[in-house]
Amino acid sequence: DEAKSQQYLTPAEENALARYLMRMSDIGYPVPMKCIRSLAFVIVRRRSMTDITTKLPGKNWPKAFEKRHPELNLRKVKAIDWNRHDNNIYNKITH
């Protein structure tokens, strides 16, 4: 509560961003960590269209955002091995 005036996003905006990230992950399109700063910037720009001097959040902001929202888990997404890919998807496509 004491730091609300210093936060980049309001608590409601942060909760909306966290819900969006969870929804994207649930449908199979996780958002990369490096894009979270840009999403926050877009939210702030939409809030204050007249303020041209809006800056990106700091480079450590996404990590702090993750700490404030423990329901978010940072994971590295790896490409599936092509041998496994062919075996798993061929039958699904032809079916």
C-alpha positions in Angstrom: 0.0 0.0 0.0 2.8 2.4 0.8 4.5 2.0 -2.6 1.3 2.3 -4.8 2.4 5.7 -6.0 5.8 4.3 -7.1 4.4 1.3 -8.9 4.5 1.3 -12.7 1.1 -0.4 -13.0 -1.8 -0.1 -10.7 -2.8 -3.2 -8.7 -5.8 -3.7 -11.0 -3.7 -3.4 -14.1 -1.1 -5.9 -12.6 -3.9 -8.4 -11.8 -5.3 -8.0 -15.4 -1.8 -8.6 -16.8 -1.3 -11.7 -14.6 -4.7 -13.1 -15.7 -3.8 -12.5 -19.4 -0.4 -14.2 -19.0 -2.1 -17.2 -17.3 -4.7 -17.4 -20.0 -2.1 -17.3 -22.8 -0.2 -20.1 -21.0 -3.3 -22.2 -20.6 -4.1 -22.1 -24.3 -0.6 -23.0 -25.2 1.0 -19.7 -26.0 3.2 -18.7 -23.1 4.5 -15.1 -23.2 8.3 -14.8 -23.1 9.7 -12.9 -20.1 11.2 -10.3 -22.3 7.8 -9.3 -23.7 6.3 -8.6 -20.3 8.0 -5.2 -20.1 6.5 -4.3 -23.5 3.0 -5.4 -22.4 3.2 -3.2 -19.3 4.4 -0.3 -21.4 1.4 -0.7 -23.7 -1.0 -0.7 -20.7 0.5 2.5 -19.3 0.4 4.2 -22.8 -3.3 3.3 -23.1 -4.0 4.7 -19.6 -2.3 8.0 -20.4 -2.5 8.8 -24.0 -1.6 12.5 -23.4 1.7 11.7 -21.5 4.2 11.3 -24.3 7.2 10.9 -21.9 6.1 7.5 -20.7 9.2 5.2 -20.4 9.5 1.4 -20.4 9.6 -0.1 -16.9 13.1 -0.9 -15.5 15.0 -4.0 -16.6 14.3 -5.7 -13.3 10.5 -4.9 -13.3 9.5 -8.3 -14.8 11.3 -10.2 -12.1 9.7 -8.1 -9.4 6.3 -8.6 -11.1 6.9 -12.3 -11.0 7.6 -12.1 -7.2 4.4 -10.1 -6.6 2.4 -12.8 -8.5 3.5 -16.2 -7.2 0.8 -17.9 -9.4 3.0 -17.2 -12.4 5.8 -19.6 -13.0 8.8 -18.8 -15.2 9.7 -21.8 -17.4 12.0 -22.2 -20.4 10.2 -23.4 -23.4 12.1 -26.0 -25.4 11.5 -27.1 -28.9 10.2 -30.7 -29.2 12.6 -33.2 -30.7 11.7 -33.8 -34.3 11.8 -37.6 -33.8 9.2 -37.3 -31.1 7.3 -34.7 -33.0 6.8 -36.9 -36.1 5.7 -39.9 -33.9 3.2 -37.9 -31.9 1.5 -35.7 -34.4 1.3 -37.8 -37.6 -1.6 -39.9 -36.3 -3.5 -36.9 -34.9 -3.3 -35.1 -38.2 -4.3 -38.0 -40.3 -7.2 -38.9 -37.9 
